[in-house]
Amino acid sequence: MSKTRALLTETEREQIAGEHGDQRRYQATSRVRRRIDEELSKDIEVLEEHHSELLEELRDVTCEERDHNE
């Protein structure tokens, strides 16, 4: 099975981490912000209406506290 992405592409992960300079970091941040504001919001609406279990799984992953010392 091929690897898919969630919110960020591998390249965007690198760019946001600063591996490709400030301009690329800014551009990647803008693209991801647009996805969050536009696309993710629509996805959440669909899940709220049609598949609350998947929405809960999404919340579990995105809202859990993470140990930032790992």
CHARMM-style PDB file with segment names, atoms N, HN, CA, C and O in Angstrom:
ATOM      1  N   MET     1       0.841  -1.165   0.000  1.00  0.00      PROA
ATOM      2  CA  MET     1       0.000   0.000   0.000  1.00  0.00      PROA
ATOM      3  C   MET     1       0.892   1.236   0.000  1.00  0.00      PROA
ATOM      4  O   MET     1       1.867   1.302   0.749  1.00  0.00      PROA
ATOM      5  N   SER     2       0.558   2.214  -0.840  1.00  0.00      PROA
ATOM      6  HN  SER     2      -0.234   2.160  -1.449  1.00  0.00      PROA
ATOM      7  CA  SER     2       1.370   3.422  -0.896  1.00  0.00      PROA
ATOM      8  C   SER     2       1.083   4.326   0.297  1.00  0.00      PROA
ATOM      9  O   SER     2      -0.005   4.307   0.874  1.00  0.00      PROA
ATOM     10  N   LYS     3       2.075   5.102   0.641  1.00  0.00      PROA
ATOM     11  HN  LYS     3       2.959   5.117   0.172  1.00  0.00      PROA
ATOM     12  CA  LYS     3       1.969   6.017   1.764  1.00  0.00      PROA
ATOM     13  C   LYS     3       1.163   7.249   1.331  1.00  0.00      PROA
ATOM     14  O   LYS     3       1.385   7.799   0.253  1.00  0.00      PROA
ATOM     15  N   THR     4       0.240   7.666   2.172  1.00  0.00      PROA
ATOM     16  HN  THR     4       0.059   7.219   3.048  1.00  0.00      PROA
ATOM     17  CA  THR     4      -0.536   8.865   1.884  1.00  0.00      PROA
ATOM     18  C   THR     4      -0.214   9.936   2.908  1.00  0.00      PROA
ATOM     19  O   THR     4       0.465   9.673   3.900  1.00  0.00      PROA
ATOM     20  N   ARG     5      -0.694  11.120   2.670  1.00  0.00      PROA
ATOM     21  HN  ARG     5      -1.246  11.333   1.863  1.00  0.00      PROA
ATOM     22  CA  ARG     5      -0.453  12.202   3.616  1.00  0.00      PROA
ATOM     23  C   ARG     5      -1.735  12.524   4.354  1.00  0.00      PROA
ATOM     24  O   ARG     5      -2.832  12.170   3.922  1.00  0.00      PROA
ATOM     25  N   ALA     6      -1.575  13.189   5.457  1.00  0.00      PROA
ATOM     26  HN  ALA     6      -0.684  13.476   5.808  1.00  0.00      PROA
ATOM     27  CA  ALA     6      -2.728  13.699   6.192  1.00  0.00      PROA
ATOM     28  C   ALA     6      -2.847  15.176   5.853  1.00  0.00      PROA
ATOM     29  O   ALA     6      -3.510  15.536   4.880  1.00  0.00      PROA
ATOM     30  N   LEU     7      -2.232  16.012   6.622  1.00  0.00      PROA
ATOM     31  HN  LEU     7      -1.694  15.719   7.413  1.00  0.00      PROA
ATOM     32  CA  LEU     7      -2.326  17.445   6.401  1.00  0.00      PROA
ATOM     33  C   LEU     7      -1.114  17.989   5.652  1.00  0.00      PROA
ATOM     34  O   LEU     7      -1.252  18.884   4.818  1.00  0.00      PROA
ATOM     35  N   LEU     8       0.064  17.461   5.941  1.00  0.00      PROA
ATOM     36  HN  LEU     8       0.177  16.735   6.619  1.00  0.00      PROA
ATOM     37  CA  LEU     8       1.303  17.953   5.346  1.00  0.00      PROA
ATOM     38  C   LEU     8       1.922  16.926   4.421  1.00  0.00      PROA
ATOM     39  O   LEU     8       1.878  15.726   4.690  1.00  0.00      PROA
ATOM     40  N   THR     9       2.502  17.404   3.328  1.00  0.00      PROA
ATOM     41  HN  THR     9       2.538  18.379   3.109  1.00  0.00      PROA
ATOM     42  CA  THR     9       3.334  16.533   2.509  1.00  0.00      PROA
ATOM     43  C   THR     9       4.697  16.411   3.188  1.00  0.00      PROA
ATOM     44  O   THR     9       5.010  17.184   4.094  1.00  0.00      PROA
ATOM     45  N   GLU    10       5.488  15.468   2.767  1.00  0.00      PROA
ATOM     46  HN  GLU    10       5.234  14.840   2.031  1.00  0.00      PROA
ATOM     47  CA  GLU    10       6.833  15.322   3.333  1.00  0.00      PROA
ATOM     48  C   GLU    10       7.652  16.591   3.088  1.00  0.00      PROA
ATOM     49  O   GLU    10       8.381  17.044   3.970  1.00  0.00      PROA
ATOM     50  N   THR    11       7.529  17.153   1.901  1.00  0.00      PROA
ATOM     51  HN  THR    11       6.937  16.785   1.184  1.00  0.00      PROA
ATOM     52  CA  THR    11       8.259  18.377   1.577  1.00  0.00      PROA
ATOM     53  C   THR    11       7.807  19.535   2.467  1.00  0.00      PROA
ATOM     54  O   THR    11       8.635  20.315   2.937  1.00  0.00      PROA
ATOM     55  N   GLU    12       6.495  19.650   2.700  1.00  0.00      PROA
ATOM     56  HN  GLU    12       5.823  19.017   2.318  1.00  0.00      PROA
ATOM     57  CA  GLU    12       5.999  20.712   3.574  1.00  0.00      PROA
ATOM     58  C   GLU    12       6.502  20.529   5.002  1.00  0.00      PROA
ATOM     59  O   GLU    12       6.787  21.510   5.689  1.00  0.00      PROA
ATOM     60  N   ARG    13       6.612  19.297   5.448  1.00  0.00      PROA
ATOM     61  HN  ARG    13       6.380  18.500   4.890  1.00  0.00      PROA
ATOM     62  CA  ARG    13       7.182  19.047   6.780  1.00  0.00      PROA
ATOM     63  C   ARG    13       8.600  19.605   6.849  1.00  0.00      PROA
ATOM     64  O   ARG    13       8.973  20.256   7.825  1.00  0.00      PROA
ATOM     65  N   GLU    14       9.382  19.346   5.808  1.00  0.00      PROA
ATOM     66  HN  GLU    14       9.078  18.817   5.015  1.00  0.00      PROA
ATOM     67  CA  GLU    14      10.760  19.848   5.761  1.00  0.00      PROA
ATOM     68  C   GLU    14      10.784  21.372   5.706  1.00  0.00      PROA
ATOM     69  O   GLU    14      11.572  22.012   6.401  1.00  0.00      PROA
ATOM     70  N   GLN    15       9.918  21.946   4.877  1.00  0.00      PROA
ATOM     71  HN  GLN    15       9.278  21.426   4.312  1.00  0.00      PROA
ATOM     72  CA  GLN    15       9.896  23.398   4.728  1.00  0.00      PROA
ATOM     73  C   GLN    15       9.493  24.085   6.028  1.00  0.00      PROA
ATOM     74  O   GLN    15      10.114  25.073   6.421  1.00  0.00      PROA
ATOM     75  N   ILE    16       8.480  23.586   6.690  1.00  0.00      PROA
ATOM     76  HN  ILE    16       7.975  22.784   6.371  1.00  0.00      PROA
ATOM     77  CA  ILE    16       8.035  24.178   7.943  1.00  0.00      PROA
ATOM     78  C   ILE    16       9.098  24.019   9.021  1.00  0.00      PROA
ATOM     79  O   ILE    16       9.207  24.857   9.916  1.00  0.00      PROA
ATOM     80  N   ALA    17       9.872  22.962   8.939  1.00  0.00      PROA
ATOM     81  HN  ALA    17       9.783  22.282   8.212  1.00  0.00      PROA
ATOM     82  CA  ALA    17      10.972  22.758   9.877  1.00  0.00      PROA
ATOM     83  C   ALA    17      12.155  23.682   9.568  1.00  0.00      PROA
ATOM     84  O   ALA    17      13.132  23.711  10.316  1.00  0.00      PROA
ATOM     85  N   GLY    18      12.066  24.433   8.470  1.00  0.00      PROA
ATOM     86  HN  GLY    18      11.272  24.409   7.863  1.00  0.00      PROA
ATOM     87  CA  GLY    18      13.112  25.393   8.129  1.00  0.00      PROA
ATOM     88  C   GLY    18      14.242  24.828   7.306  1.00  0.00      PROA
ATOM     89  O   GLY    18      15.296  25.454   7.196  1.00  0.00      PROA
ATOM     90  N   GLU    19      14.051  23.660   6.723  1.00  0.00      PROA
ATOM     91  HN  GLU    19      13.194  23.151   6.812  1.00  0.00      PROA
ATOM     92  CA  GLU    19      15.133  23.011   5.982  1.00  0.00      PROA
ATOM     93  C   GLU    19      15.341  23.579   4.583  1.00  0.00      PROA
ATOM     94  O   GLU    19      16.310  23.217   3.916  1.00  0.00      PROA
ATOM     95  N   HSD    20      14.449  24.468   4.120  1.00  0.00      PROA
ATOM     96  HN  HSD    20      13.661  24.763   4.662  1.00  0.00      PROA
ATOM     97  CA  HSD    20      14.552  24.997   2.756  1.00  0.00      PROA
ATOM     98  C   HSD    20      14.497  26.519   2.712  1.00  0.00      PROA
ATOM     99  O   HSD    20      14.182  27.096   1.672  1.00  0.00      PROA
ATOM    100  N   GLY    21      14.795  27.165   3.815  1.00  0.00      PROA
ATOM    101  HN  GLY    21      15.051  26.697   4.661  1.00  0.00      PROA
ATOM    102  CA  GLY    21      14.826  28.622   3.856  1.00  0.00      PROA
ATOM    103  C   GLY    21      13.506  29.239   4.294  1.00  0.00      PROA
ATOM    104  O   GLY    21      12.458  28.594   4.312  1.00  0.00      PROA
ATOM    105  N   ASP    22      13.602  30.509   4.643  1.00  0.00      PROA
ATOM    106  HN  ASP    22      14.454  31.034   4.629  1.00  0.00      PROA
ATOM    107  CA  ASP    22      12.457  31.223   5.194  1.00  0.00      PROA
ATOM    108  C   ASP    22      11.312  31.386   4.199  1.00  0.00      PROA
ATOM    109  O   ASP    22      10.146  31.262   4.574  1.00  0.00      PROA
ATOM    110  N   GLN    23      11.628  31.661   2.941  1.00  0.00      PROA
ATOM    111  HN  GLN    23      12.575  31.762   2.636  1.00  0.00      PROA
ATOM    112  CA  GLN    23      10.571  31.872   1.942  1.00  0.00      PROA
ATOM    113  C   GLN    23       9.749  30.593   1.740  1.00  0.00      PROA
ATOM    114  O   GLN    23       8.521  30.648   1.683  1.00  0.00      PROA
ATOM    115  N   ARG    24      10.412  29.464   1.633  1.00  0.00      PROA
ATOM    116  HN  ARG    24      11.410  29.419   1.679  1.00  0.00      PROA
ATOM    117  CA  ARG    24       9.702  28.184   1.480  1.00  0.00      PROA
ATOM    118  C   ARG    24       8.882  27.867   2.730  1.00  0.00      PROA
ATOM    119  O   ARG    24       7.781  27.324   2.640  1.00  0.00      PROA
ATOM    120  N   ARG    25       9.424  28.209   3.885  1.00  0.00      PROA
ATOM    121  HN  ARG    25      10.318  28.650   3.959  1.00  0.00      PROA
ATOM    122  CA  ARG    25       8.693  27.986   5.134  1.00  0.00      PROA
ATOM    123  C   ARG    25       7.414  28.813   5.156  1.00  0.00      PROA
ATOM    124  O   ARG    25       6.355  28.312   5.531  1.00  0.00      PROA
ATOM    125  N   TYR    26       7.510  30.069   4.757  1.00  0.00      PROA
ATOM    126  HN  TYR    26       8.371  30.476   4.452  1.00  0.00      PROA
ATOM    127  CA  TYR    26       6.343  30.954   4.702  1.00  0.00      PROA
ATOM    128  C   TYR    26       5.304  30.407   3.723  1.00  0.00      PROA
ATOM    129  O   TYR    26       4.116  30.371   4.044  1.00  0.00      PROA
ATOM    130  N   GLN    27       5.733  29.985   2.541  1.00  0.00      PROA
ATOM    131  HN  GLN    27       6.698  30.014   2.280  1.00  0.00      PROA
ATOM    132  CA  GLN    27       4.810  29.470   1.527  1.00  0.00      PROA
ATOM    133  C   GLN    27       4.108  28.204   2.015  1.00  0.00      PROA
ATOM    134  O   GLN    27       2.898  28.061   1.842  1.00  0.00      PROA
ATOM    135  N   ALA    28       4.855  27.293   2.618  1.00  0.00      PROA
ATOM    136  HN  ALA    28       5.838  27.409   2.759  1.00  0.00      PROA
ATOM    137  CA  ALA    28       4.260  26.047   3.124  1.00  0.00      PROA
ATOM    138  C   ALA    28       3.263  26.342   4.240  1.00  0.00      PROA
ATOM    139  O   ALA    28       2.190  25.742   4.300  1.00  0.00      PROA
ATOM    140  N   THR    29       3.624  27.264   5.114  1.00  0.00      PROA
ATOM    141  HN  THR    29       4.496  27.752   5.065  1.00  0.00      PROA
ATOM    142  CA  THR    29       2.724  27.640   6.206  1.00  0.00      PROA
ATOM    143  C   THR    29       1.420  28.193   5.658  1.00  0.00      PROA
ATOM    144  O   THR    29       0.348  27.871   6.169  1.00  0.00      PROA
ATOM    145  N   SER    30       1.498  29.009   4.637  1.00  0.00      PROA
ATOM    146  HN  SER    30       2.369  29.270   4.221  1.00  0.00      PROA
ATOM    147  CA  SER    30       0.305  29.589   4.011  1.00  0.00      PROA
ATOM    148  C   SER    30      -0.588  28.501   3.404  1.00  0.00      PROA
ATOM    149  O   SER    30      -1.807  28.531   3.569  1.00  0.00      PROA
ATOM    150  N   ARG    31       0.026  27.540   2.699  1.00  0.00      PROA
ATOM    151  HN  ARG    31       1.017  27.516   2.565  1.00  0.00      PROA
ATOM    152  CA  ARG    31      -0.748  26.442   2.094  1.00  0.00      PROA
ATOM    153  C   ARG    31      -1.456  25.614   3.158  1.00  0.00      PROA
ATOM    154  O   ARG    31      -2.633  25.282   3.016  1.00  0.00      PROA
ATOM    155  N   VAL    32      -0.743  25.289   4.209  1.00  0.00      PROA
ATOM    156  HN  VAL    32       0.213  25.559   4.324  1.00  0.00      PROA
ATOM    157  CA  VAL    32      -1.319  24.456   5.272  1.00  0.00      PROA
ATOM    158  C   VAL    32      -2.429  25.219   5.997  1.00  0.00      PROA
ATOM    159  O   VAL    32      -3.473  24.648   6.312  1.00  0.00      PROA
ATOM    160  N   ARG    33      -2.209  26.482   6.255  1.00  0.00      PROA
ATOM    161  HN  ARG    33      -1.361  26.946   5.999  1.00  0.00      PROA
ATOM    162  CA  ARG    33      -3.235  27.295   6.912  1.00  0.00      PROA
ATOM    163  C   ARG    33      -4.522  27.318   6.073  1.00  0.00      PROA
ATOM    164  O   ARG    33      -5.623  27.207   6.612  1.00  0.00      PROA
ATOM    165  N   ARG    34      -4.373  27.459   4.771  1.00  0.00      PROA
ATOM    166  HN  ARG    34      -3.478  27.549   4.333  1.00  0.00      PROA
ATOM    167  CA  ARG    34      -5.534  27.458   3.869  1.00  0.00      PROA
ATOM    168  C   ARG    34      -6.258  26.108   3.931  1.00  0.00      PROA
ATOM    169  O   ARG    34      -7.488  26.066   3.945  1.00  0.00      PROA
ATOM    170  N   ARG    35      -5.510  25.023   3.966  1.00  0.00      PROA
ATOM    171  HN  ARG    35      -4.511  25.058   3.954  1.00  0.00      PROA
ATOM    172  CA  ARG    35      -6.145  23.697   4.084  1.00  0.00      PROA
ATOM    173  C   ARG    35      -6.917  23.565   5.387  1.00  0.00      PROA
ATOM    174  O   ARG    35      -8.026  23.031   5.405  1.00  0.00      PROA
ATOM    175  N   ILE    36      -6.339  24.047   6.466  1.00  0.00      PROA
ATOM    176  HN  ILE    36      -5.438  24.481   6.451  1.00  0.00      PROA
ATOM    177  CA  ILE    36      -7.014  23.972   7.768  1.00  0.00      PROA
ATOM    178  C   ILE    36      -8.296  24.791   7.729  1.00  0.00      PROA
ATOM    179  O   ILE    36      -9.357  24.308   8.124  1.00  0.00      PROA
ATOM    180  N   ASP    37      -8.200  26.025   7.254  1.00  0.00      PROA
ATOM    181  HN  ASP    37      -7.338  26.417   6.933  1.00  0.00      PROA
ATOM    182  CA  ASP    37      -9.348  26.927   7.251  1.00  0.00      PROA
ATOM    183  C   ASP    37     -10.451  26.473   6.305  1.00  0.00      PROA
ATOM    184  O   ASP    37     -11.632  26.560   6.643  1.00  0.00      PROA
ATOM    185  N   GLU    38     -10.083  25.997   5.140  1.00  0.00      PROA
ATOM    186  HN  GLU    38      -9.124  25.926   4.866  1.00  0.00      PROA
ATOM    187  CA  GLU    38     -11.072  25.685   4.114  1.00  0.00      PROA
ATOM    188  C   GLU    38     -11.437  24.199   4.074  1.00  0.00      PROA
ATOM    189  O   GLU    38     -12.597  23.835   4.268  1.00  0.00      PROA
ATOM    190  N   GLU    39     -10.468  23.366   3.829  1.00  0.00      PROA
ATOM    191  HN  GLU    39      -9.526  23.662   3.672  1.00  0.00      PROA
ATOM    192  CA  GLU    39     -10.753  21.955   3.589  1.00  0.00      PROA
ATOM    193  C   GLU    39     -11.040  21.173   4.859  1.00  0.00      PROA
ATOM    194  O   GLU    39     -11.989  20.391   4.900  1.00  0.00      PROA
ATOM    195  N   LEU    40     -10.240  21.368   5.888  1.00  0.00      PROA
ATOM    196  HN  LEU    40      -9.468  22.004   5.854  1.00  0.00      PROA
ATOM    197  CA  LEU    40     -10.442  20.610   7.119  1.00  0.00      PROA
ATOM    198  C   LEU    40     -11.783  20.961   7.750  1.00  0.00      PROA
ATOM    199  O   LEU    40     -12.463  20.091   8.292  1.00  0.00      PROA
ATOM    200  N   SER    41     -12.159  22.219   7.681  1.00  0.00      PROA
ATOM    201  HN  SER    41     -11.606  22.927   7.240  1.00  0.00      PROA
ATOM    202  CA  SER    41     -13.460  22.630   8.215  1.00  0.00      PROA
ATOM    203  C   SER    41     -14.604  21.906   7.522  1.00  0.00      PROA
ATOM    204  O   SER    41     -15.555  21.471   8.171  1.00  0.00      PROA
ATOM    205  N   LYS    42     -14.511  21.778   6.204  1.00  0.00      PROA
ATOM    206  HN  LYS    42     -13.738  22.132   5.677  1.00  0.00      PROA
ATOM    207  CA  LYS    42     -15.540  21.054   5.436  1.00  0.00      PROA
ATOM    208  C   LYS    42     -15.561  19.580   5.833  1.00  0.00      PROA
ATOM    209  O   LYS    42     -16.628  18.991   6.007  1.00  0.00      PROA
ATOM    210  N   ASP    43     -14.381  18.991   5.974  1.00  0.00      PROA
ATOM    211  HN  ASP    43     -13.514  19.469   5.833  1.00  0.00      PROA
ATOM    212  CA  ASP    43     -14.293  17.580   6.362  1.00  0.00      PROA
ATOM    213  C   ASP    43     -14.949  17.344   7.720  1.00  0.00      PROA
ATOM    214  O   ASP    43     -15.659  16.357   7.912  1.00  0.00      PROA
ATOM    215  N   ILE    44     -14.709  18.248   8.648  1.00  0.00      PROA
ATOM    216  HN  ILE    44     -14.132  19.050   8.492  1.00  0.00      PROA
ATOM    217  CA  ILE    44     -15.291  18.109   9.987  1.00  0.00      PROA
ATOM    218  C   ILE    44     -16.807  18.195   9.921  1.00  0.00      PROA
ATOM    219  O   ILE    44     -17.503  17.445  10.604  1.00  0.00      PROA
ATOM    220  N   GLU    45     -17.318  19.101   9.106  1.00  0.00      PROA
ATOM    221  HN  GLU    45     -16.752  19.710   8.551  1.00  0.00      PROA
ATOM    222  CA  GLU    45     -18.769  19.205   8.947  1.00  0.00      PROA
ATOM    223  C   GLU    45     -19.375  17.896   8.435  1.00  0.00      PROA
ATOM    224  O   GLU    45     -20.412  17.454   8.929  1.00  0.00      PROA
ATOM    225  N   VAL    46     -18.732  17.284   7.455  1.00  0.00      PROA
ATOM    226  HN  VAL    46     -17.889  17.643   7.054  1.00  0.00      PROA
ATOM    227  CA  VAL    46     -19.228  16.017   6.903  1.00  0.00      PROA
ATOM    228  C   VAL    46     -19.185  14.930   7.970  1.00  0.00      PROA
ATOM    229  O   VAL    46     -20.140  14.167   8.120  1.00  0.00      PROA
ATOM    230  N   LEU    47     -18.085  14.857   8.709  1.00  0.00      PROA
ATOM    231  HN  LEU    47     -17.310  15.476   8.588  1.00  0.00      PROA
ATOM    232  CA  LEU    47     -17.971  13.845   9.752  1.00  0.00      PROA
ATOM    233  C   LEU    47     -18.994  14.070  10.859  1.00  0.00      PROA
ATOM    234  O   LEU    47     -19.563  13.108  11.374  1.00  0.00      PROA
ATOM    235  N   GLU    48     -19.235  15.314  11.230  1.00  0.00      PROA
ATOM    236  HN  GLU    48     -18.773  16.096  10.811  1.00  0.00      PROA
ATOM    237  CA  GLU    48     -20.247  15.608  12.252  1.00  0.00      PROA
ATOM    238  C   GLU    48     -21.610  15.071  11.840  1.00  0.00      PROA
ATOM    239  O   GLU    48     -22.346  14.510  12.652  1.00  0.00      PROA
ATOM    240  N   GLU    49     -21.927  15.251  10.581  1.00  0.00      PROA
ATOM    241  HN  GLU    49     -21.329  15.707   9.921  1.00  0.00      PROA
ATOM    242  CA  GLU    49     -23.248  14.853  10.092  1.00  0.00      PROA
ATOM    243  C   GLU    49     -23.359  13.370   9.782  1.00  0.00      PROA
ATOM    244  O   GLU    49     -24.416  12.776   9.996  1.00  0.00      PROA
ATOM    245  N   HSD    50     -22.298  12.763   9.286  1.00  0.00      PROA
ATOM    246  HN  HSD    50     -21.439  13.245   9.112  1.00  0.00      PROA
ATOM    247  CA  HSD    50     -22.426  11.420   8.728  1.00  0.00      PROA
ATOM    248  C   HSD    50     -21.611  10.337   9.411  1.00  0.00      PROA
ATOM    249  O   HSD    50     -21.894   9.154   9.217  1.00  0.00      PROA
ATOM    250  N   HSD    51     -20.604  10.698  10.208  1.00  0.00      PROA
ATOM    251  HN  HSD    51     -20.374  11.658  10.365  1.00  0.00      PROA
ATOM    252  CA  HSD    51     -19.779   9.638  10.797  1.00  0.00      PROA
ATOM    253  C   HSD    51     -19.112  10.143  12.077  1.00  0.00      PROA
ATOM    254  O   HSD    51     -17.917  10.438  12.094  1.00  0.00      PROA
ATOM    255  N   SER    52     -19.885  10.235  13.120  1.00  0.00      PROA
ATOM    256  HN  SER    52     -20.855   9.996  13.106  1.00  0.00      PROA
ATOM    257  CA  SER    52     -19.387  10.799  14.377  1.00  0.00      PROA
ATOM    258  C   SER    52     -18.240   9.986  14.972  1.00  0.00      PROA
ATOM    259  O   SER    52     -17.403  10.534  15.690  1.00  0.00      PROA
ATOM    260  N   GLU    53     -18.191   8.692  14.684  1.00  0.00      PROA
ATOM    261  HN  GLU    53     -18.871   8.247  14.101  1.00  0.00      PROA
ATOM    262  CA  GLU    53     -17.104   7.859  15.205  1.00  0.00      PROA
ATOM    263  C   GLU    53     -15.758   8.289  14.621  1.00  0.00      PROA
ATOM    264  O   GLU    53     -14.763   8.378  15.340  1.00  0.00      PROA
ATOM    265  N   LEU    54     -15.732   8.553  13.317  1.00  0.00      PROA
ATOM    266  HN  LEU    54     -16.540   8.481  12.732  1.00  0.00      PROA
ATOM    267  CA  LEU    54     -14.485   9.024  12.701  1.00  0.00      PROA
ATOM    268  C   LEU    54     -14.108  10.406  13.213  1.00  0.00      PROA
ATOM    269  O   LEU    54     -12.928  10.702  13.398  1.00  0.00      PROA
ATOM    270  N   LEU    55     -15.091  11.240  13.438  1.00  0.00      PROA
ATOM    271  HN  LEU    55     -16.050  11.000  13.287  1.00  0.00      PROA
ATOM    272  CA  LEU    55     -14.810  12.560  14.003  1.00  0.00      PROA
ATOM    273  C   LEU    55     -14.184  12.427  15.388  1.00  0.00      PROA
ATOM    274  O   LEU    55     -13.253  13.158  15.722  1.00  0.00      PROA
ATOM    275  N   GLU    56     -14.684  11.512  16.177  1.00  0.00      PROA
ATOM    276  HN  GLU    56     -15.441  10.918  15.905  1.00  0.00      PROA
ATOM    277  CA  GLU    56     -14.115  11.296  17.507  1.00  0.00      PROA
ATOM    278  C   GLU    56     -12.675  10.798  17.412  1.00  0.00      PROA
ATOM    279  O   GLU    56     -11.828  11.198  18.210  1.00  0.00      PROA
ATOM    280  N   GLU    57     -12.392   9.924  16.437  1.00  0.00      PROA
ATOM    281  HN  GLU    57     -13.080   9.599  15.788  1.00  0.00      PROA
ATOM    282  CA  GLU    57     -11.018   9.453  16.231  1.00  0.00      PROA
ATOM    283  C   GLU    57     -10.107  10.619  15.850  1.00  0.00      PROA
ATOM    284  O   GLU    57      -8.974  10.703  16.324  1.00  0.00      PROA
ATOM    285  N   LEU    58     -10.597  11.512  14.998  1.00  0.00      PROA
ATOM    286  HN  LEU    58     -11.517  11.443  14.612  1.00  0.00      PROA
ATOM    287  CA  LEU    58      -9.828  12.691  14.617  1.00  0.00      PROA
ATOM    288  C   LEU    58      -9.548  13.559  15.834  1.00  0.00      PROA
ATOM    289  O   LEU    58      -8.423  14.023  16.022  1.00  0.00      PROA
ATOM    290  N   ARG    59     -10.545  13.776  16.645  1.00  0.00      PROA
ATOM    291  HN  ARG    59     -11.459  13.399  16.492  1.00  0.00      PROA
ATOM    292  CA  ARG    59     -10.363  14.577  17.856  1.00  0.00      PROA
ATOM    293  C   ARG    59      -9.370  13.927  18.818  1.00  0.00      PROA
ATOM    294  O   ARG    59      -8.548  14.606  19.433  1.00  0.00      PROA
ATOM    295  N   ASP    60      -9.457  12.609  18.935  1.00  0.00      PROA
ATOM    296  HN  ASP    60     -10.124  12.057  18.435  1.00  0.00      PROA
ATOM    297  CA  ASP    60      -8.527  11.909  19.823  1.00  0.00      PROA
ATOM    298  C   ASP    60      -7.080  12.158  19.397  1.00  0.00      PROA
ATOM    299  O   ASP    60      -6.210  12.386  20.237  1.00  0.00      PROA
ATOM    300  N   VAL    61      -6.833  12.114  18.100  1.00  0.00      PROA
ATOM    301  HN  VAL    61      -7.540  11.929  17.417  1.00  0.00      PROA
ATOM    302  CA  VAL    61      -5.473  12.293  17.586  1.00  0.00      PROA
ATOM    303  C   VAL    61      -5.032  13.755  17.682  1.00  0.00      PROA
ATOM    304  O   VAL    61      -3.897  14.036  18.068  1.00  0.00      PROA
ATOM    305  N   THR    62      -5.910  14.669  17.337  1.00  0.00      PROA
ATOM    306  HN  THR    62      -6.832  14.441  17.024  1.00  0.00      PROA
ATOM    307  CA  THR    62      -5.505  16.073  17.269  1.00  0.00      PROA
ATOM    308  C   THR    62      -5.578  16.798  18.606  1.00  0.00      PROA
ATOM    309  O   THR    62      -4.935  17.834  18.772  1.00  0.00      PROA
ATOM    310  N   CYS    63      -6.334  16.289  19.549  1.00  0.00      PROA
ATOM    311  HN  CYS    63      -6.857  15.447  19.414  1.00  0.00      PROA
ATOM    312  CA  CYS    63      -6.530  17.007  20.799  1.00  0.00      PROA
ATOM    313  C   CYS    63      -5.816  16.367  21.977  1.00  0.00      PROA
ATOM    314  O   CYS    63      -5.849  16.918  23.078  1.00  0.00      PROA
ATOM    315  N   GLU    64      -5.178  15.233  21.785  1.00  0.00      PROA
ATOM    316  HN  GLU    64      -5.151  14.785  20.891  1.00  0.00      PROA
ATOM    317  CA  GLU    64      -4.501  14.584  22.904  1.00  0.00      PROA
ATOM    318  C   GLU    64      -3.267  15.379  23.297  1.00  0.00      PROA
ATOM    319  O   GLU    64      -2.612  15.996  22.457  1.00  0.00      PROA
ATOM    320  N   GLU    65      -2.968  15.354  24.561  1.00  0.00      PROA
ATOM    321  HN  GLU    65      -3.500  14.853  25.243  1.00  0.00      PROA
ATOM    322  CA  GLU    65      -1.753  16.017  25.035  1.00  0.00      PROA
ATOM    323  C   GLU    65      -0.559  15.165  24.629  1.00  0.00      PROA
ATOM    324  O   GLU    65      -0.570  13.942  24.767  1.00  0.00      PROA
ATOM    325  N   ARG    66       0.452  15.828  24.134  1.00  0.00      PROA
ATOM    326  HN  ARG    66       0.460  16.822  24.021  1.00  0.00      PROA
ATOM    327  CA  ARG    66       1.655  15.126  23.704  1.00  0.00      PROA
ATOM    328  C   ARG    66       2.815  15.486  24.626  1.00  0.00      PROA
ATOM    329  O   ARG    66       2.916  16.605  25.131  1.00  0.00      PROA
ATOM    330  N   ASP    67       3.676  14.509  24.827  1.00  0.00      PROA
ATOM    331  HN  ASP    67       3.594  13.600  24.417  1.00  0.00      PROA
ATOM    332  CA  ASP    67       4.899  14.748  25.594  1.00  0.00      PROA
ATOM    333  C   ASP    67       5.907  15.369  24.638  1.00  0.00      PROA
ATOM    334  O   ASP    67       6.433  14.672  23.771  1.00  0.00      PROA
ATOM    335  N   HSD    68       6.183  16.634  24.771  1.00  0.00      PROA
ATOM    336  HN  HSD    68       5.756  17.200  25.476  1.00  0.00      PROA
ATOM    337  CA  HSD    68       7.070  17.352  23.849  1.00  0.00      PROA
ATOM    338  C   HSD    68       8.548  17.094  24.140  1.00  0.00      PROA
ATOM    339  O   HSD    68       9.412  17.681  23.490  1.00  0.00      PROA
ATOM    340  N   ASN    69       8.847  16.235  25.094  1.00  0.00      PROA
ATOM    341  HN  ASN    69       8.144  15.758  25.622  1.00  0.00      PROA
ATOM    342  CA  ASN    69      10.238  15.913  25.407  1.00  0.00      PROA
ATOM    343  C   ASN    69      10.716  14.663  24.694  1.00  0.00      PROA
ATOM    344  O   ASN    69      11.833  14.207  24.935  1.00  0.00      PROA
ATOM    345  N   GLU    70       9.898  14.104  23.826  1.00  0.00      PROA
ATOM    346  HN  GLU    70       8.990  14.475  23.630  1.00  0.00      PROA
ATOM    347  CA  GLU    70      10.281  12.864  23.143  1.00  0.00      PROA
ATOM    348  C   GLU    70      11.356  13.118  22.117  1.00  0.00      PROA
ATOM    349  OT1 GLU    70      11.801  12.187  21.445  1.00  0.00      PROA
TER     350      GLU     70
END
